[in-house]
Amino acid sequence: MPGQWCRIATGSVLFRASAVGSHTTLSRIIRMVRQAQSSKPEIGQLADKISAVFVPVVVVIALISAAIWYFFGPAPQIVYTLVIATTVLIIACPCALGLATPMSIISGVGRAAEFGVLVRDADALQRASTLDTVVFDKTGTLTEGKPQVVAVKTFADIDEAQALRLAAALEQGSAATLWHGRSSIKQVICSYRRSTVSAHCAGWA
């Protein structure tokens, strides 16, 4: 079916379910979003590598600081030891490296999904800033299902009113509908005609 919806004006349609449960298209989309949210871009992998080295170093520094204050610090040594060790761990902990990237990925992929954009890999978000060309699909991707005539260009000796009249006449016998079946192409043409010259479409058949 073209686009996001299809209205059957006459006759009937028989549908056959080709998949159920976790095998449906919706389930695959949900899995795709979850996989994208759990995947790691290059910057995330770099942050993990840095954290793998940085965290042990911070722990060692905290232990050394605690030992210095325990053996050489003023009384009560145990209190200063705990305060210094905790302070070093809190200040030097690479929380931003470990949390910023996953949180931004989850937020970005989720926000994109709300607007109908499916991100298959989190690395695509990182590379999005380098894009210079975006290619879209046709019906239903950029269109909203609310067509309207914005301008009319005529040639030769045909004026705008005559061109609109001919277009409406050609669509007179068409059963095709637009905007979820609430309007036809002829009605869209007539709407433009009324908005420009406040004229009616009577006799445009």
C-alpha positions, 0 to 999 in steps of 0.5 A, spaced: 500 500 500 502 506 498 504 511 503 502 510 511 494 509 509 490 507 504 482 508 503 478 503 499 472 507 496 469 501 492 469 493 493 473 489 499 480 487 501 482 481 504 488 481 508 493 475 510 497 476 516 504 474 514 507 475 522 504 475 529 507 477 535 515 478 535 515 477 528 511 483 526 514 489 523 512 493 529 516 488 533 522 489 529 522 496 529 522 496 537 528 491 537 531 496 532 530 502 537 533 498 543 539 495 539 541 502 537 540 505 544 544 499 547 550 500 541 556 504 542 559 509 537 566 510 536 566 516 542 563 511 546 568 506 545 574 511 546 570 513 553 570 506 555 578 505 554 579 511 557 575 509 563 578 502 563 585 505 565 583 512 569 578 508 574 584 504 577 589 510 577 584 514 581 583 508 586 590 507 587 591 515 588 585 515 593 588 509 597 595 513 597 592 519 599 588 515 605 594 512 607 598 518 607 593 521 612 592 515 616 600 515 618 602 522 618 595 526 618 593 529 625 588 526 629 583 523 628 586 519 623 581 515 621 576 521 620 581 524 615 583 518 612 575 517 610 574 524 608 580 524 603 579 518 600 572 519 599 573 526 596 579 524 591 574 518 589 568 523 588 572 529 584 576 524 580 571 519 578 570 519 570 562 519 571 562 524 565 565 519 561 561 513 563 554 516 563 554 522 558 555 518 552 550 512 553 545 518 556 545 522 550 545 516 545 538 513 549 535 520 549 537 522 541 535 515 539 528 515 543 527 522 540 528 521 533 523 515 534 518 520 536 519 523 530 518 517 526 526 516 524 529 510 526 536 510 527 539 503 526 546 504 529 548 509 535 554 511 530 550 514 525 548 520 530 555 521 531 556 522 524 550 526 522 554 532 523 558 530 517 552 529 512 551 534 506 546 530 502 540 527 505 535 522 500 528 521 502 523 516 500 517 519 497 509 518 499 508 518 507 516 520 508 515 528 507 508 529 506 503 530 511 497 527 507 494 534 506 495 537 499 494 544 497 495 548 491 500 553 492 501 556 485 499 555 478 503 557 472 500 557 465 503 557 458 501 560 451 494 563 451 491 559 457 489 563 464 489 561 471 482 560 471 481 556 465 487 551 467 484 550 474 477 549 470 480 544 466 484 540 471 478 540 475 474 537 469 479 531 469 478 529 476 471 530 476 470 522 474 476 520 479 474 516 485 481 517 488 481 521 495 486 524 499 487 526 506 484 520 509 478 520 504 476 527 506 477 530 500 478 529 493 483 532 488 478 537 485 476 539 492 483 541 493 483 545 486 477 548 488 479 550 495 485 554 491 480 557 487 476 560 492 482 562 496 485 566 490 479 570 487 473 568 492 470 564 486 466 558 486 467 551 482 460 550 480 459 548 473 466 545 473 465 539 470 
